[in-house]
Amino acid sequence: MGILGELNGSHTGGRYSPRPANPDNTASLGIIPDETFTGTGVKVDEVLKGGPLDNAASKVKAGHIIEQIDGVTLDDKIDWTSTLNRKSGKRTLLLVFDPVSKTRFEQVIKPISLQEESGLMYSRWVKKMEEMTEKLSNGKVGYVHIQGMNDGSFREGIDKVMGKNMDKEALIVDTRFNGGGWLHEDLSNFLDGKPYATFRPYGYITKGGEPRDKWSKPSAVLMSESNYSDAHAFPYAYRAKGIGKLIGMPVPGTSTAVWWETQIDPTMVFGIPMIAFYGVKEDRPLENLQLEPDIKVPLKYEEFLKGKDAQLEAAVKQLLEEISKK
């Protein structure tokens, strides 16, 4: 049964995206500015790894103050980001002040697009989650984030799990902020490995065994209100197969197959839900069937800003308990 015409549907609706002939296009310096700084200029709180200022030729460091961009003084009379309009990939001159040495210097860079900046910020966040997991578990638990329910994310996830995390005793699979796709069966099958053989050269029991193409040790899934579409179907499948615990916050019921159809006017797109995703246990569509976690943990905004992730901490704690029992 399809649910075409259902008004209270997650994948029903449309969008209008007009395309101006010459739109604004703000570029990025690849920095995180210090928002608490009140002086003239933009104070650098952090240089993004992999960004245009993260190279041997750049002298710009955290704590430096960018006073001018292409000769425009960054005072409180302007929005400093306006000086970067349409500057992506173009040579741009910065005047930078070093408050430690009390000196100024010029730096030429090529700013990046906001899309590229978003990729750098994502990599930064994943690295922090990996480091946090490593520290909290004393190296026993691995971490992987599944960015989307698609082939690229699946391949990258398997690469990390079967590579750098192969020797870990347990695994956190983070699906928070995942917008969906169609990967629930592949990903849940990958995590549902059942050990049936070990390798013993000369009688010595190694860590290796079969299956070698699946994860066969304890795991837990992190999920939150941000999961959408197939990122609701995956934790549902993970629970239905009894693989491990779901940790985090409830996920809205949005498991519905959809076609996003572009109209003759390409600025208009309509979502047409075509296939209802039925759960065997409930015998009803998963659409609007909220998925509750096994361990409910809110992610408090104030704590997260200070580098604390209560959901990740809960997942590490749960897996360490499972490891100790084994």
ZAMI-775908 format. One record per residue (C-alpha): residue number from 1; residue in one letter; x negated, y, z. Coordinates in pm, whole numbers, plus 50000, padded with zeros to 5 digits. Layout:
<r><n>NUM</n><res>A</res><px>X</px><py>Y</py><pz>Z</pz></r>
...
This chain:
<r><n>1</n><res>M</res><px>50000</px><py>50000</py><pz>50000</pz></r>
<r><n>2</n><res>G</res><px>49867</px><py>50345</py><pz>49914</pz></r>
<r><n>3</n><res>I</res><px>49945</px><py>50650</py><pz>50122</pz></r>
<r><n>4</n><res>L</res><px>49973</px><py>50899</py><pz>49838</pz></r>
<r><n>5</n><res>G</res><px>50202</px><py>51179</py><pz>49947</pz></r>
<r><n>6</n><res>E</res><px>50142</px><py>51126</py><pz>50319</pz></r>
<r><n>7</n><res>L</res><px>50100</px><py>51476</py><pz>50462</pz></r>
<r><n>8</n><res>N</res><px>49918</px><py>51366</py><pz>50777</pz></r>
<r><n>9</n><res>G</res><px>49636</px><py>51199</py><pz>50586</pz></r>
<r><n>10</n><res>S</res><px>49263</px><py>51256</py><pz>50624</pz></r>
<r><n>11</n><res>H</res><px>49186</px><py>51234</py><pz>50252</pz></r>
<r><n>12</n><res>T</res><px>49485</px><py>51425</py><pz>50120</pz></r>
<r><n>13</n><res>G</res><px>49452</px><py>51783</py><pz>50002</pz></r>
<r><n>14</n><res>G</res><px>49267</px><py>52005</py><pz>49763</pz></r>
<r><n>15</n><res>R</res><px>49001</px><py>52270</py><pz>49744</pz></r>
<r><n>16</n><res>Y</res><px>48939</px><py>52571</py><pz>49527</pz></r>
<r><n>17</n><res>S</res><px>48577</px><py>52665</py><pz>49467</pz></r>
<r><n>18</n><res>P</res><px>48544</px><py>52970</py><pz>49245</pz></r>
<r><n>19</n><res>R</res><px>48207</px><py>53015</py><pz>49079</pz></r>
<r><n>20</n><res>P</res><px>48094</px><py>53378</py><pz>49055</pz></r>
<r><n>21</n><res>A</res><px>47876</px><py>53463</py><pz>48757</pz></r>
<r><n>22</n><res>N</res><px>47588</px><py>53595</py><pz>48967</pz></r>
<r><n>23</n><res>P</res><px>47643</px><py>53489</py><pz>49330</pz></r>
<r><n>24</n><res>D</res><px>47430</px><py>53577</py><pz>49629</pz></r>
<r><n>25</n><res>N</res><px>47177</px><py>53306</py><pz>49709</pz></r>
<r><n>26</n><res>T</res><px>46989</px><py>53357</py><pz>50034</pz></r>
<r><n>27</n><res>A</res><px>46653</px><py>53183</py><pz>50058</pz></r>
<r><n>28</n><res>S</res><px>46472</px><py>53059</py><pz>50370</pz></r>
<r><n>29</n><res>L</res><px>46123</px><py>53119</py><pz>50509</pz></r>
<r><n>30</n><res>G</res><px>46125</px><py>52775</py><pz>50670</pz></r>
<r><n>31</n><res>I</res><px>46119</px><py>52903</py><pz>51026</pz></r>
<r><n>32</n><res>I</res><px>46338</px><py>52897</py><pz>51335</pz></r>
<r><n>33</n><res>P</res><px>46358</px><py>53258</py><pz>51457</pz></r>
<r><n>34</n><res>D</res><px>46355</px><py>53352</py><pz>51824</pz></r>
<r><n>35</n><res>E</res><px>46713</px><py>53475</py><pz>51870</pz></r>
<r><n>36</n><res>T</res><px>46626</px><py>53630</py><pz>52208</pz></r>
<r><n>37</n><res>F</res><px>46366</px><py>53865</py><pz>52060</pz></r>
<r><n>38</n><res>T</res><px>46483</px><py>54229</py><pz>52070</pz></r>
<r><n>39</n><res>G</res><px>46189</px><py>54410</py><pz>51911</pz></r>
<r><n>40</n><res>T</res><px>46138</px><py>54516</py><pz>51551</pz></r>
<r><n>41</n><res>G</res><px>46092</px><py>54228</py><pz>51312</pz></r>
<r><n>42</n><res>V</res><px>46162</px><py>53855</py><pz>51328</pz></r>
<r><n>43</n><res>K</res><px>45973</px><py>53655</py><pz>51589</pz></r>
<r><n>44</n><res>V</res><px>45882</px><py>53302</py><pz>51483</pz></r>
<r><n>45</n><res>D</res><px>45990</px><py>53045</py><pz>51740</pz></r>
<r><n>46</n><res>E</res><px>45894</px><py>52746</py><pz>51525</pz></r>
<r><n>47</n><res>V</res><px>45751</px><py>52677</py><pz>51181</pz></r>
<r><n>48</n><res>L</res><px>45948</px><py>52396</py><pz>51019</pz></r>
<r><n>49</n><res>K</res><px>45737</px><py>52097</py><pz>50929</pz></r>
<r><n>50</n><res>G</res><px>45724</px><py>52055</py><pz>50551</pz></r>
<r><n>51</n><res>G</res><px>45835</px><py>52414</py><pz>50491</pz></r>
<r><n>52</n><res>P</res><px>45661</px><py>52687</py><pz>50289</pz></r>
<r><n>53</n><res>L</res><px>45464</px><py>52808</py><pz>50594</pz></r>
<r><n>54</n><res>D</res><px>45355</px><py>52460</py><pz>50701</pz></r>
<r><n>55</n><res>N</res><px>45030</px><py>52429</py><pz>50506</pz></r>
<r><n>56</n><res>A</res><px>44659</px><py>52497</py><pz>50538</pz></r>
<r><n>57</n><res>A</res><px>44683</px><py>52830</py><pz>50354</pz></r>
<r><n>58</n><res>S</res><px>44936</px><py>52976</py><pz>50594</pz></r>
<r><n>59</n><res>K</res><px>44826</px><py>53170</py><pz>50902</pz></r>
<r><n>60</n><res>V</res><px>45178</px><py>53221</py><pz>51037</pz></r>
<r><n>61</n><res>K</res><px>45233</px><py>53046</py><pz>51370</pz></r>
<r><n>62</n><res>A</res><px>45493</px><py>53033</py><pz>51645</pz></r>
<r><n>63</n><res>G</res><px>45487</px><py>53360</py><pz>51837</pz></r>
<r><n>64</n><res>H</res><px>45398</px><py>53574</py><pz>51536</pz></r>
<r><n>65</n><res>I</res><px>45632</px><py>53855</py><pz>51432</pz></r>
<r><n>66</n><res>I</res><px>45731</px><py>53908</py><pz>51068</pz></r>
<r><n>67</n><res>E</res><px>45761</px><py>54286</py><pz>51034</pz></r>
<r><n>68</n><res>Q</res><px>45820</px><py>54325</py><pz>50660</pz></r>
<r><n>69</n><res>I</res><px>45942</px><py>54119</py><pz>50366</pz></r>
<r><n>70</n><res>D</res><px>45836</px><py>54254</py><pz>50026</pz></r>
<r><n>71</n><res>G</res><px>45773</px><py>54596</py><pz>50181</pz></r>
<r><n>72</n><res>V</res><px>46110</px><py>54622</py><pz>50357</pz></r>
<r><n>73</n><res>T</res><px>46078</px><py>54683</py><pz>50731</pz></r>
<r><n>74</n><res>L</res><px>46291</px><py>54442</py><pz>50933</pz></r>
<r><n>75</n><res>D</res><px>46443</px><py>54685</py><pz>51182</pz></r>
<r><n>76</n><res>D</res><px>46785</px><py>54684</py><pz>51345</pz></r>
<r><n>77</n><res>K</res><px>46938</px><py>54882</py><pz>51058</pz></r>
<r><n>78</n><res>I</res><px>46950</px><py>54584</py><pz>50822</pz></r>
<r><n>79</n><res>D</res><px>47034</px><py>54215</py><pz>50819</pz></r>
<r><n>80</n><res>W</res><px>46686</px><py>54077</py><pz>50761</pz></r>
<r><n>81</n><res>T</res><px>46816</px><py>53774</py><pz>50569</pz></r>
<r><n>82</n><res>S</res><px>46942</px><py>54010</py><pz>50295</pz></r>
<r><n>83</n><res>T</res><px>46578</px><py>54066</py><pz>50195</pz></r>
<r><n>84</n><res>L</res><px>46564</px><py>53701</py><pz>50089</pz></r>
<r><n>85</n><res>N</res><px>46855</px><py>53713</py><pz>49844</pz></r>
<r><n>86</n><res>R</res><px>46762</px><py>53524</py><pz>49524</pz></r>
<r><n>87</n><res>K</res><px>46403</px><py>53478</py><pz>49645</pz></r>
<r><n>88</n><res>S</res><px>46400</px><py>53097</py><pz>49641</pz></r>
<r><n>89</n><res>G</res><px>46086</px><py>52975</py><pz>49463</pz></r>
<r><n>90</n><res>K</res><px>45958</px><py>53329</py><pz>49401</pz></r>
<r><n>91</n><res>R</res><px>45638</px><py>53477</py><pz>49539</pz></r>
<r><n>92</n><res>T</res><px>45728</px><py>53684</py><pz>49845</pz></r>
<r><n>93</n><res>L</res><px>45500</px><py>53905</py><pz>50055</pz></r>
<r><n>94</n><res>L</res><px>45522</px><py>53900</py><pz>50435</pz></r>
<r><n>95</n><res>L</res><px>45360</px><py>54145</py><pz>50674</pz></r>
<r><n>96</n><res>V</res><px>45296</px><py>53960</py><pz>50998</pz></r>
<r><n>97</n><res>F</res><px>45188</px><py>54084</py><pz>51342</pz></r>
<r><n>98</n><res>D</res><px>44998</px><py>53862</py><pz>51585</pz></r>
<r><n>99</n><res>P</res><px>45078</px><py>53989</py><pz>51938</pz></r>
<r><n>100</n><res>V</res><px>44788</px><py>53794</py><pz>52088</pz></r>
<r><n>101</n><res>S</res><px>44509</px><py>53939</py><pz>51874</pz></r>
<r><n>102</n><res>K</res><px>44702</px><py>54264</py><pz>51810</pz></r>
<r><n>103</n><res>T</res><px>44630</px><py>54232</py><pz>51439</pz></r>
<r><n>104</n><res>R</res><px>44838</px><py>54238</py><pz>51123</pz></r>
<r><n>105</n><res>F</res><px>44793</px><py>54031</py><pz>50810</pz></r>
<r><n>106</n><res>E</res><px>44973</px><py>53964</py><pz>50481</pz></r>
<r><n>107</n><res>Q</res><px>45101</px><py>53624</py><pz>50379</pz></r>
<r><n>108</n><res>V</res><px>45236</px><py>53528</py><pz>50036</pz></r>
<r><n>109</n><res>I</res><px>45481</px><py>53237</py><pz>50024</pz></r>
<r><n>110</n><res>K</res><px>45756</px><py>53094</py><pz>49806</pz></r>
<r><n>111</n><res>P</res><px>46077</px><py>53072</py><pz>50012</pz></r>
<r><n>112</n><res>I</res><px>46295</px><py>52763</py><pz>49980</pz></r>
<r><n>113</n><res>S</res><px>46669</px><py>52724</py><pz>49930</pz></r>
<r><n>114</n><res>L</res><px>46906</px><py>52684</py><pz>50222</pz></r>
<r><n>115</n><res>Q</res><px>46973</px><py>52331</py><pz>50100</pz></r>
<r><n>116</n><res>E</res><px>46604</px><py>52250</py><pz>50131</pz></r>
<r><n>117</n><res>E</res><px>46599</px><py>52412</py><pz>50474</pz></r>
<r><n>118</n><res>S</res><px>46893</px><py>52192</py><pz>50577</pz></r>
<r><n>119</n><res>G</res><px>46691</px><py>51885</py><pz>50478</pz></r>
<r><n>120</n><res>L</res><px>46397</px><py>52000</py><pz>50689</pz></r>
<r><n>121</n><res>M</res><px>46625</px><py>52065</py><pz>50986</pz></r>
<r><n>122</n><res>Y</res><px>46774</px><py>51719</py><pz>50950</pz></r>
<r><n>123</n><res>S</res><px>46430</px><py>51557</py><pz>50945</pz></r>
<r><n>124</n><res>R</res><px>46335</px><py>51763</py><pz>51251</pz></r>
<r><n>125</n><res>W</res><px>46643</px><py>51641</py><pz>51440</pz></r>
<r><n>126</n><res>V</res><px>46585</px><py>51275</py><pz>51350</pz></r>
<r><n>127</n><res>K</res><px>46222</px><py>51298</py><pz>51463</pz></r>
<r><n>128</n><res>K</res><px>46333</px><py>51442</py><pz>51798</pz></r>
<r><n>129</n><res>M</res><px>46584</px><py>51158</py><pz>51842</pz></r>
<r><n>130</n><res>E</res><px>46315</px><py>50901</py><pz>51760</pz></r>
<r><n>131</n><res>E</res><px>46073</px><py>51056</py><pz>52008</pz></r>
<r><n>132</n><res>M</res><px>46341</px><py>51077</py><pz>52276</pz></r>
<r><n>133</n><res>T</res><px>46435</px><py>50711</py><pz>52228</pz></r>
<r><n>134</n><res>E</res><px>46069</px><py>50607</py><pz>52242</pz></r>
<r><n>135</n><res>K</res><px>46013</px><py>50799</py><pz>52566</pz></r>
<r><n>136</n><res>L</res><px>46335</px><py>50695</py><pz>52741</pz></r>
<r><n>137</n><res>S</res><px>46288</px><py>50326</py><pz>52659</pz></r>
<r><n>138</n><res>N</res><px>45913</px><py>50315</py><pz>52710</pz></r>
<r><n>139</n><res>G</res><px>45875</px><py>50195</py><pz>52352</pz></r>
<r><n>140</n><res>K</res><px>46120</px><py>49906</py><pz>52377</pz></r>
<r><n>141</n><res>V</res><px>46413</px><py>50049</py><pz>52177</pz></r>
<r><n>142</n><res>G</res><px>46409</px><py>50163</py><pz>51816</pz></r>
<r><n>143</n><res>Y</res><px>46621</px><py>50435</py><pz>51657</pz></r>
<r><n>144</n><res>V</res><px>46767</px><py>50489</py><pz>51312</pz></r>
<r><n>145</n><res>H</res><px>47016</px><py>50749</py><pz>51191</pz></r>
<r><n>146</n><res>I</res><px>47247</px><py>50663</py><pz>50901</pz></r>
<r><n>147</n><res>Q</res><px>47300</px><py>50998</py><pz>50729</pz></r>
<r><n>148</n><res>G</res><px>47569</px><py>50884</py><pz>50486</pz></r>
<r><n>149</n><res>M</res><px>47748</px><py>50564</py><pz>50393</pz></r>
<r><n>150</n><res>N</res><px>47565</px><py>50538</py><pz>50063</pz></r>
<r><n>151</n><res>D</res><px>47288</px><py>50345</py><pz>49891</pz></r>
<r><n>152</n><res>G</res><px>47012</px><py>50595</py><pz>49966</pz></r>
<r><n>153</n><res>S</res><px>47088</px><py>50609</py><pz>50339</pz></r>
<r><n>154</n><res>F</res><px>47118</px><py>50229</py><pz>50352</pz></r>
<r><n>155</n><res>R</res><px>46779</px><py>50177</py><pz>50188</pz></r>
<r><n>156</n><res>E</res><px>46612</px><py>50433</py><pz>50411</pz></r>
<r><n>157</n><res>G</res><px>46776</px><py>50279</py><pz>50718</pz></r>
<r><n>158</n><res>I</res><px>46660</px><py>49926</py><pz>50633</pz></r>
<r><n>159</n><res>D</res><px>46312</px><py>50057</py><pz>50559</pz></r>
<r><n>160</n><res>K</res><px>46289</px><py>50213</py><pz>50906</pz></r>
<r><n>161</n><res>V</res><px>46447</px><py>49920</py><pz>51089</pz></r>
<r><n>162</n><res>M</res><px>46243</px><py>49647</py><pz>50922</pz></r>
<r><n>163</n><res>G</res><px>45930</px><py>49861</py><pz>50917</pz></r>
<r><n>164</n><res>K</res><px>45844</px><py>50084</py><pz>51215</pz></r>
<r><n>165</n><res>N</res><px>46116</px><py>49929</py><pz>51436</pz></r>
<r><n>166</n><res>M</res><px>46058</px><py>49565</py><pz>51353</pz></r>
<r><n>167</n><res>D</res><px>45880</px><py>49491</py><pz>51681</pz></r>
<r><n>168</n><res>K</res><px>46134</px><py>49675</py><pz>51897</pz></r>
<r><n>169</n><res>E</res><px>46344</px><py>49467</py><pz>52134</pz></r>
<r><n>170</n><res>A</res><px>46667</px><py>49653</py><pz>52057</pz></r>
<r><n>171</n><res>L</res><px>46801</px><py>49914</py><pz>51815</pz></r>
<r><n>172</n><res>I</res><px>47017</px><py>50228</py><pz>51831</pz></r>
<r><n>173</n><res>V</res><px>47214</px><py>50288</py><pz>51511</pz></r>
<r><n>174</n><res>D</res><px>47324</px><py>50652</py><pz>51512</pz></r>
<r><n>175</n><res>T</res><px>47618</px><py>50737</py><pz>51285</pz></r>
<r><n>176</n><res>R</res><px>47703</px><py>51079</py><pz>51430</pz></r>
<r><n>177</n><res>F</res><px>47766</px><py>51353</py><pz>51171</pz></r>
<r><n>178</n><res>N</res><px>47807</px><py>51088</py><pz>50898</pz></r>
<r><n>179</n><res>G</res><px>48054</px><py>51202</py><pz>50631</pz></r>
<r><n>180</n><res>G</res><px>48132</px><py>50860</py><pz>50488</pz></r>
<r><n>181</n><res>G</res><px>48099</px><py>50669</py><pz>50162</pz></r>
<r><n>182</n><res>W</res><px>48140</px><py>50288</py><pz>50130</pz></r>
<r><n>183</n><res>L</res><px>47885</px><py>50095</py><pz>50333</pz></r>
<r><n>184</n><res>H</res><px>48070</px><py>49942</py><pz>50629</pz></r>
<r><n>185</n><res>E</res><px>48037</px><py>49580</py><pz>50518</pz></r>
<r><n>186</n><res>D</res><px>47673</px><py>49596</py><pz>50407</pz></r>
<r><n>187</n><res>L</res><px>47559</px><py>49778</py><pz>50720</pz></r>
<r><n>188</n><res>S</res><px>47755</px><py>49565</py><pz>50966</pz></r>
<r><n>189</n><res>N</res><px>47631</px><py>49248</py><pz>50795</pz></r>
<r><n>190</n><res>F</res><px>47272</px><py>49372</py><pz>50820</pz></r>
<r><n>191</n><res>L</res><px>47309</px><py>49418</py><pz>51195</pz></r>
<r><n>192</n><res>D</res><px>47487</px><py>49085</py><pz>51248</pz></r>
<r><n>193</n><res>G</res><px>47189</px><py>48855</py><pz>51210</pz></r>
<r><n>194</n><res>K</res><px>47198</px><py>48535</py><pz>51418</pz></r>
<r><n>195</n><res>P</res><px>46854</px><py>48384</py><pz>51502</pz></r>
<r><n>196</n><res>Y</res><px>46826</px><py>48022</py><pz>51397</pz></r>
<r><n>197</n><res>A</res><px>46450</px><py>47958</py><pz>51368</pz></r>
<r><n>198</n><res>T</res><px>46116</px><py>48084</py><pz>51503</pz></r>
<r><n>199</n><res>F</res><px>45769</px><py>48072</py><pz>51352</pz></r>
<r><n>200</n><res>R</res><px>45507</px><py>47879</py><pz>51553</pz></r>
<r><n>201</n><res>P</res><px>45166</px><py>47859</py><pz>51389</pz></r>
<r><n>202</n><res>Y</res><px>44959</px><py>47605</py><pz>51586</pz></r>
<r><n>203</n><res>G</res><px>45232</px><py>47594</py><pz>51849</pz></r>
<r><n>204</n><res>Y</res><px>45212</px><py>47966</py><pz>51932</pz></r>
<r><n>205</n><res>I</res><px>45553</px><py>48136</py><pz>51950</pz></r>
<r><n>206</n><res>T</res><px>45544</px><py>48456</py><pz>51747</pz></r>
<r><n>207</n><res>K</res><px>45792</px><py>48742</py><pz>51744</pz></r>
<r><n>208</n><res>G</res><px>45890</px><py>48650</py><pz>51390</pz></r>
<r><n>209</n><res>G</res><px>46166</px><py>48416</py><pz>51284</pz></r>
<r><n>210</n><res>E</res><px>46472</px><py>48376</py><pz>51068</pz></r>
<r><n>211</n><res>P</res><px>46664</px><py>48559</py><pz>50941</pz></r>
<r><n>212</n><res>R</res><px>46399</px><py>48805</py><pz>50827</pz></r>
<r><n>213</n><res>D</res><px>46628</px><py>49020</py><pz>50613</pz></r>
<r><n>214</n><res>K</res><px>46866</px><py>49112</py><pz>50895</pz></r>
<r><n>215</n><res>W</res><px>46848</px><py>49266</py><pz>51240</pz></r>
<r><n>216</n><res>S</res><px>46905</px><py>48981</py><pz>51487</pz></r>
<r><n>217</n><res>K</res><px>46826</px><py>49150</py><pz>51819</pz></r>
<r><n>218</n><res>P</res><px>47054</px><py>49365</py><pz>52040</pz></r>
<r><n>219</n><res>S</res><px>47189</px><py>49688</py><pz>51896</pz></r>
<r><n>220</n><res>A</res><px>47431</px><py>49966</py><pz>51983</pz></r>
<r><n>221</n><res>V</res><px>47612</px><py>50220</py><pz>51767</pz></r>
<r><n>222</n><res>L</res><px>47635</px><py>50590</py><pz>51847</pz></r>
<r><n>223</n><res>M</res><px>47948</px><py>50760</py><pz>51716</pz></r>
<r><n>224</n><res>S</res><px>48134</px><py>51085</py><pz>51779</pz></r>
<r><n>225</n><res>E</res><px>48418</px><py>51312</py><pz>51671</pz></r>
<r><n>226</n><res>S</res><px>48203</px><py>51408</py><pz>51370</pz></r>
<r><n>227</n><res>N</res><px>48228</px><py>51062</py><pz>51207</pz></r>
<r><n>228</n><res>Y</res><px>48452</px><py>51066</py><pz>50899</pz></r>
<r><n>229</n><res>S</res><px>48594</px><py>50822</py><pz>50646</pz></r>
<r><n>230</n><res>D</res><px>48368</px><py>50517</py><pz>50612</pz></r>
<r><n>231</n><res>A</res><px>48182</px><py>50633</py><pz>50922</pz></r>
<r><n>232</n><res>H</res><px>48505</px><py>50533</py><pz>51097</pz></r>
<r><n>233</n><res>A</res><px>48531</px><py>50203</py><pz>50907</pz></r>
<r><n>234</n><res>F</res><px>48174</px><py>50102</py><pz>50999</pz></r>
<r><n>235</n><res>P</res><px>48204</px><py>50119</py><pz>51380</pz></r>
<r><n>236</n><res>Y</res><px>48544</px><py>49951</py><pz>51344</pz></r>
<r><n>237</n><res>A</res><px>48376</px><py>49664</py><pz>51153</pz></r>
<r><n>238</n><res>Y</res><px>48087</px><py>49658</py><pz>51403</pz></r>
<r><n>239</n><res>R</res><px>48333</px><py>49604</py><pz>51689</pz></r>
<r><n>240</n><res>A</res><px>48553</px><py>49359</py><pz>51496</pz></r>
<r><n>241</n><res>K</res><px>48248</px><py>49137</py><pz>51438</pz></r>
<r><n>242</n><res>G</res><px>48148</px><py>49160</py><pz>51806</pz></r>
<r><n>243</n><res>I</res><px>47796</px><py>49280</py><pz>51729</pz></r>
<r><n>244</n><res>G</res><px>47742</px><py>49528</py><pz>52013</pz></r>
<r><n>245</n><res>K</res><px>47866</px><py>49830</py><pz>52205</pz></r>
<r><n>246</n><res>L</res><px>48011</px><py>50151</py><pz>52061</pz></r>
<r><n>247</n><res>I</res><px>47882</px><py>50452</py><pz>52256</pz></r>
<r><n>248</n><res>G</res><px>47980</px><py>50818</py><pz>52236</pz></r>
<r><n>249</n><res>M</res><px>48318</px><py>50977</py><pz>52174</pz></r>
<r><n>250</n><res>P</res><px>48639</px><py>50862</py><pz>51998</pz></r>
<r><n>251</n><res>V</res><px>48637</px><py>50868</py><pz>51618</pz></r>
<r><n>252</n><res>P</res><px>48949</px><py>50993</py><pz>51438</pz></r>
<r><n>253</n><res>G</res><px>49120</px><py>50734</py><pz>51219</pz></r>
<r><n>254</n><res>T</res><px>49007</px><py>50833</py><pz>50870</pz></r>
<r><n>255</n><res>S</res><px>48937</px><py>50500</py><pz>50697</pz></r>
<r><n>256</n><res>T</res><px>49111</px><py>50548</py><pz>50363</pz></r>
<r><n>257</n><res>A</res><px>48980</px><py>50496</py><pz>50010</pz></r>
<r><n>258</n><res>V</res><px>49013</px><py>50812</py><pz>49805</pz></r>
<r><n>259</n><res>W</res><px>48947</px><py>50952</py><pz>49460</pz></r>
<r><n>260</n><res>W</res><px>48848</px><py>51319</py><pz>49449</pz></r>
<r><n>261</n><res>E</res><px>48981</px><py>51428</py><pz>49112</pz></r>
<r><n>262</n><res>T</res><px>48849</px><py>51740</py><pz>48938</pz></r>
<r><n>263</n><res>Q</res><px>49118</px><py>51920</py><pz>48742</pz></r>
<r><n>264</n><res>I</res><px>49097</px><py>52070</py><pz>48393</pz></r>
<r><n>265</n><res>D</res><px>48995</px><py>52385</py><pz>48576</pz></r>
<r><n>266</n><res>P</res><px>48675</px><py>52250</py><pz>48741</pz></r>
<r><n>267</n><res>T</res><px>48708</px><py>52490</py><pz>49035</pz></r>
<r><n>268</n><res>M</res><px>49005</px><py>52284</py><pz>49159</pz></r>
<r><n>269</n><res>V</res><px>48971</px><py>51939</py><pz>49317</pz></r>
<r><n>270</n><res>F</res><px>49243</px><py>51720</py><pz>49469</pz></r>
<r><n>271</n><res>G</res><px>49200</px><py>51426</py><pz>49706</pz></r>
<r><n>272</n><res>I</res><px>49420</px><py>51131</py><pz>49609</pz></r>
<r><n>273</n><res>P</res><px>49425</px><py>50846</py><pz>49867</pz></r>
<r><n>274</n><res>M</res><px>49472</px><py>50523</py><pz>49676</pz></r>
<r><n>275</n><res>I</res><px>49410</px><py>50231</py><pz>49913</pz></r>
<r><n>276</n><res>A</res><px>49507</px><py>50198</py><pz>50278</pz></r>
<r><n>277</n><res>F</res><px>49242</px><py>50025</py><pz>50491</pz></r>
<r><n>278</n><res>Y</res><px>49428</px><py>49771</py><pz>50711</pz></r>
<r><n>279</n><res>G</res><px>49283</px><py>49623</py><pz>51029</pz></r>
<r><n>280</n><res>V</res><px>49363</px><py>49252</py><pz>51063</pz></r>
<r><n>281</n><res>K</res><px>49396</px><py>49274</py><pz>51441</pz></r>
<r><n>282</n><res>E</res><px>49638</px><py>49568</py><pz>51434</pz></r>
<r><n>283</n><res>D</res><px>49803</px><py>49485</py><pz>51100</pz></r>
<r><n>284</n><res>R</res><px>49838</px><py>49855</py><pz>51023</pz></r>
<r><n>285</n><res>P</res><px>49640</px><py>50117</py><pz>50833</pz></r>
<r><n>286</n><res>L</res><px>49331</px><py>50245</py><pz>51013</pz></r>
<r><n>287</n><res>E</res><px>49436</px><py>50592</py><pz>50898</pz></r>
<r><n>288</n><res>N</res><px>49532</px><py>50782</py><pz>51216</pz></r>
<r><n>289</n><res>L</res><px>49419</px><py>50488</py><pz>51433</pz></r>
<r><n>290</n><res>Q</res><px>49165</px><py>50648</py><pz>51664</pz></r>
<r><n>291</n><res>L</res><px>48866</px><py>50430</py><pz>51752</pz></r>
<r><n>292</n><res>E</res><px>48771</px><py>50442</py><pz>52118</pz></r>
<r><n>293</n><res>P</res><px>48411</px><py>50379</py><pz>52229</pz></r>
<r><n>294</n><res>D</res><px>48316</px><py>50103</py><pz>52473</pz></r>
<r><n>295</n><res>I</res><px>48116</px><py>50360</py><pz>52669</pz></r>
<r><n>296</n><res>K</res><px>48261</px><py>50710</py><pz>52651</pz></r>
<r><n>297</n><res>V</res><px>48003</px><py>50986</py><pz>52680</pz></r>
<r><n>298</n><res>P</res><px>48059</px><py>51350</py><pz>52579</pz></r>
<r><n>299</n><res>L</res><px>47779</px><py>51548</py><pz>52418</pz></r>
<r><n>300</n><res>K</res><px>47779</px><py>51874</py><pz>52610</pz></r>
<r><n>301</n><res>Y</res><px>47676</px><py>52168</py><pz>52396</pz></r>
<r><n>302</n><res>E</res><px>47492</px><py>52346</py><pz>52675</pz></r>
<r><n>303</n><res>E</res><px>47283</px><py>52037</py><pz>52754</pz></r>
<r><n>304</n><res>F</res><px>47213</px><py>51961</py><pz>52389</pz></r>
<r><n>305</n><res>L</res><px>47069</px><py>52311</py><pz>52339</pz></r>
<r><n>306</n><res>K</res><px>46820</px><py>52231</py><pz>52614</pz></r>
<r><n>307</n><res>G</res><px>46707</px><py>51910</py><pz>52444</pz></r>
<r><n>308</n><res>K</res><px>46925</px><py>51664</py><pz>52635</pz></r>
<r><n>309</n><res>D</res><px>47136</px><py>51403</py><pz>52454</pz></r>
<r><n>310</n><res>A</res><px>47359</px><py>51218</py><pz>52702</pz></r>
<r><n>311</n><res>Q</res><px>47493</px><py>50984</py><pz>52433</pz></r>
<r><n>312</n><res>L</res><px>47147</px><py>50873</py><pz>52329</pz></r>
<r><n>313</n><res>E</res><px>47049</px><py>50830</py><pz>52694</pz></r>
<r><n>314</n><res>A</res><px>47354</px><py>50611</py><pz>52754</pz></r>
<r><n>315</n><res>A</res><px>47268</px><py>50394</py><pz>52452</pz></r>
<r><n>316</n><res>V</res><px>46910</px><py>50345</py><pz>52573</pz></r>
<r><n>317</n><res>K</res><px>47033</px><py>50255</py><pz>52921</pz></r>
<r><n>318</n><res>Q</res><px>47281</px><py>50003</py><pz>52783</pz></r>
<r><n>319</n><res>L</res><px>47024</px><py>49833</py><pz>52561</pz></r>
<r><n>320</n><res>L</res><px>46760</px><py>49819</py><pz>52835</pz></r>
<r><n>321</n><res>E</res><px>47015</px><py>49640</py><pz>53052</pz></r>
<r><n>322</n><res>E</res><px>47082</px><py>49391</py><pz>52774</pz></r>
<r><n>323</n><res>I</res><px>46710</px><py>49335</py><pz>52723</pz></r>
<r><n>324</n><res>S</res><px>46653</px><py>49271</py><pz>53095</pz></r>
<r><n>325</n><res>K</res><px>46932</px><py>49011</py><pz>53103</pz></r>
<r><n>326</n><res>K</res><px>46778</px><py>48822</py><pz>52811</pz></r>
